[in-house]
Amino acid sequence: MNRWHVYTHLKQTFMYSGQVPTRYEVTEKFGNEMSKEELEEGILEFEMMANVTVKSTPDYKWTLDLKNKHYRRAEKLRI
């Protein structure tokens, strides 16, 4: 795996959901499969191309969807 896998994941998630995954989420998905430098390069590439910032922490909270038995993003947190 390389930075383009990270870039593609960020791009597709952003295109389909309208929300940018956090650095924590990206690290959870790819952290064991590539170096930190490669991970950061993919994030930086996405930030430059999409003109958005990948935050360290989320600005939303998770809720448990009992019907579909998975967690989903809920309303944005007021900071």
C-alpha positions as CSV (number, residue, x, y, z in Angstrom):
1,M,0.0,0.0,0.0
2,N,1.1,3.6,-0.6
3,R,-0.1,7.2,-0.3
4,W,-2.4,6.8,-3.3
5,H,-4.5,4.3,-1.4
6,V,-4.9,6.9,1.4
7,Y,-5.7,9.6,-1.1
8,T,-8.3,7.4,-2.9
9,H,-10.0,6.5,0.4
10,L,-10.2,10.1,1.5
11,K,-11.5,11.2,-1.9
12,Q,-14.1,8.6,-2.1
13,T,-15.3,9.0,1.4
14,F,-15.5,12.8,0.9
15,M,-17.4,12.4,-2.4
16,Y,-20.0,10.0,-1.2
17,S,-20.6,11.3,2.3
18,G,-19.6,14.9,2.1
19,Q,-17.5,14.5,5.2
20,V,-13.7,14.3,5.5
21,P,-12.5,11.4,7.7
22,T,-10.2,12.4,10.6
23,R,-6.5,11.6,10.8
24,Y,-7.5,9.1,13.6
25,E,-9.8,7.3,11.2
26,V,-7.3,7.1,8.4
27,T,-4.6,5.9,10.8
28,E,-6.9,3.2,12.1
29,K,-7.6,2.0,8.5
30,F,-4.0,2.2,7.2
31,G,-1.7,2.6,10.1
32,N,-0.5,-1.0,10.3
33,E,0.0,-1.3,6.5
34,M,2.3,1.6,5.7
35,S,4.8,4.0,7.2
36,K,3.7,7.3,8.9
37,E,5.5,9.3,6.2
38,E,3.5,7.5,3.4
39,L,0.3,8.0,5.4
40,E,1.0,11.8,5.8
41,E,1.9,12.1,2.1
42,G,-1.5,10.7,1.1
43,I,-3.3,13.0,3.5
44,L,-1.4,16.1,2.3
45,E,-2.1,15.2,-1.3
46,F,-5.8,15.0,-0.6
47,E,-5.8,18.3,1.3
48,M,-4.1,20.1,-1.5
49,M,-6.4,18.6,-4.2
50,A,-9.7,19.0,-2.3
51,N,-8.8,22.2,-0.6
52,V,-10.0,20.8,2.8
53,T,-8.3,20.0,6.1
54,V,-8.2,16.5,7.5
55,K,-8.7,17.2,11.2
56,S,-7.2,15.2,14.1
57,T,-10.4,14.9,16.0
58,P,-14.0,14.7,14.7
59,D,-16.5,17.5,14.8
60,Y,-19.4,15.0,15.1
61,K,-20.3,12.1,17.4
62,W,-21.1,8.5,16.7
63,T,-24.4,6.9,17.5
64,L,-25.4,3.2,17.4
65,D,-27.9,2.4,14.7
66,L,-29.6,-0.6,16.3
67,K,-31.7,-1.4,13.2
68,N,-28.6,-1.9,10.9
69,K,-26.3,-2.9,13.8
70,H,-23.5,-0.5,13.2
71,Y,-22.3,2.9,14.3
72,R,-23.0,6.0,12.2
73,R,-22.1,9.6,12.3
74,A,-24.6,11.8,14.0
75,E,-25.1,15.5,14.3
76,K,-22.1,17.9,14.4
77,L,-20.8,18.8,17.8
78,R,-21.1,22.5,18.8
79,I,-17.6,23.7,19.7
